[in-house]
């Protein structure tokens, strides 16, 4: 008999004190928590279940944790409660952006007013075919949703932005055309600017930008670098020794870092050579590894089911 897995809990790490504090479990019926975002007063915790509510498990659930009272409040917009889980959270100015793993072919996005969480707007986006690129302008509060921004057969797997341009990386499972495509897209005009075939044997797993270059990693461990001003493929390499499958990347202090199921790695900013930062990281992620950084240049990911902080100071 297998033991029942514990519901996901909210944890807080204080880097100044080196302390980790548990704040409890907001929902005993949730089986997954995929998103956290915070303000100075509130932590938002996005949960749900891969079972889509089956077996008495939770569907999409959003909780607000008050840092002063130390209490959770259920704040999920009613329109989102039919979805499987909360997948993304972000604080943008005075708004909370909420994205779900949808029902059927649709995912949903909500923009919630941080001063009144009962005030919100909801939009739907297509997740079949080529998927959707969804944008929100915090100045005008305008939603835009572009269906099949690459084409109707290539779904969007990676997004990176610079100077008002969204760079999209695709995963093509149709059997026709390139396995991956890198596209520069104007999110205001809603049109493609240019595209490059990165000559990969599998779809894009992650994108990142450093200076004039778009870095991409494929699901079979291919690295590609696109020169933005020249709109050309500049570099390719096999990095399957450190990344094979889904991955994530972040640019930190002028260096592009990545994480796979097994390894934290980085790329030399001039030669693009890959090197290992942490081997055998083996993060216990669901649906792909994650990597982020803070304002001091420290990296965060997971080793097993434990949060780890990484300080890396390469001498290039």
Secondary structure by P-SEA (a helix, b strand, c coil): cccccccbbbbbbcccccbbbbcccccccccccccccccccbbbbbbbcccccccccccbbbbbbcccccbbbbbccccccccccccbbbbcccbbbbbccccccbbbbbbbcccccccbbbbbbbccccbbbbbbcccccbbbbbccccccccccccccccccbbbbbbbbcccccccbbbbbbcccccccccccccccccccccccccccbbbbbcccbbbbbbbcccccccccccccccccccbbbbbcccccccccccccccccccccbbbbcccccccccccbbbbbccccbbbbbbcccbbbbbbbbbcc
